[in-house]
Amino acid sequence: MSRQKEDKQRLTRPVAFRLTEADHAAYLEKVEASGMKPSEFFRECVLTNRTQVVARQKSSADKQRLIYLFNKTSNNVNQLAHRANLDYNAGTISEATYSNILDQLELMTRYMKAVINDVD
């Protein structure tokens, strides 16, 4: 499954620029206040010709913790899927078992994505 949303194009072209220490500190302060990642902030400012970016609402401590746990869990889900694929290709598990494992992992992933929006 792609990390990008299906309706968005992949971000493949890097853009870099240099700043003085003072300008960099001011840039980071604005990025922090916006609640965005630095690359998101830069794209928002440049591509929309806006000099004022509205800050996103900060996530609650509960949501931040849940995101942290889901990131850890996602890593484990990927490891399990990889292992199931290796075992299936080696012939050590049946196609039915393999399909059941992948279905359960997909179900867990969908549930995690659905529940994260209901935290705050």
N, C-alpha and C positions, 0 to 999 in steps of 0.2 A: 504494500500500500504506500502511495506517495506521501511524502511529508507535506507537500504543498496541497492546497485546495485544488480540486479538479478544474475550477473555472479560472484559475490564475496561471499565468505563465511562470516558468521557472526563472529564478533570479540567477543569471549566469555571468553577467558582466560586472566586474568589480570597478569601483571608482575610489580613488584615493586623493587626499590633499593634505598639506602640511599646515600646522598652526603654531603660533608662538605658545609658550607656556601659559600666559595669561588668557589668550584666546581659547586655548584648549580647556582650561579650567571653566571658563564661561560657557563653552559649548557643553561640557559634561554636566554643568549645573542645570542648563536648560533641558538636556536630555533626561536627567533625573526628575525634574519637575513635570515633564510630559508623561512619564510612566511608560515610555516606549523604549525599545532597544535603539542604540545609536543609528543603526542602518535604517530602521523604520522612520526615525525622527528626520534623518537627512533626506530620505525620499519624500516624505510629507512636505518638508520645507521647499525643496527644489522643484519637484514635479507639479506642485499646486501653486507655485509662486507666492506662497504665504510666508510671512515673517512671524506670524503668531500661531502657535500650535496649541490647541486646547488639551489640557492634561487629562489623561484617562483616570477614572476612579481607581484608587489603589485597592488591591485585593485584600481581603481580611486575612488575619493570621491563619484561620482555619483553611481558607482556600489555598494560601501559599503552602501550607503543610500538605494538603491533599495533592497539590500539583507535584510537590517533591516526591511523595509516596508513589504517585502514578508514574512519574518518570522512572523511578526505581523498578516498579512493577513492569513497565513497558519493556525495559531491558530484559527482564526475566522471561516475559512472554516471547520476545524475539529469540532468546536462547532456546526455549522449549520448541518453538516452531522449527528452528534450525536443526535441532537434534532429531525431531520427528522426521524431518525431510531426509536427513542422513540415514536414519534407521529404515525408512521406507525404501530408499534407493538401494540400500544394502540387502533388502529382503528380510530383515529381522522382524518387521511388523507387517500385518496385513493391510490391505487397502482400506478395509472397513475401520480398523483401529486408527490408521493415519487420518482418514477423513473425519472421524469422531474427534480426534485431538485438535485438528485445525478448526473444526466447527466450534469447539469449546473455547479455544483461544480467541477466535473472532467474536464470539458472544461476550467474553470478558472485555475485549477491547471496545466494543460498541457500548457496553454498560458504563465503562469508565468515562468515555467521551460524553455520554448523555448526562451522567450525574455531576460532572464538573461544572456545568452551567447552572446548577441549582444550589450551589454552596452559598454564595453571597445573597 
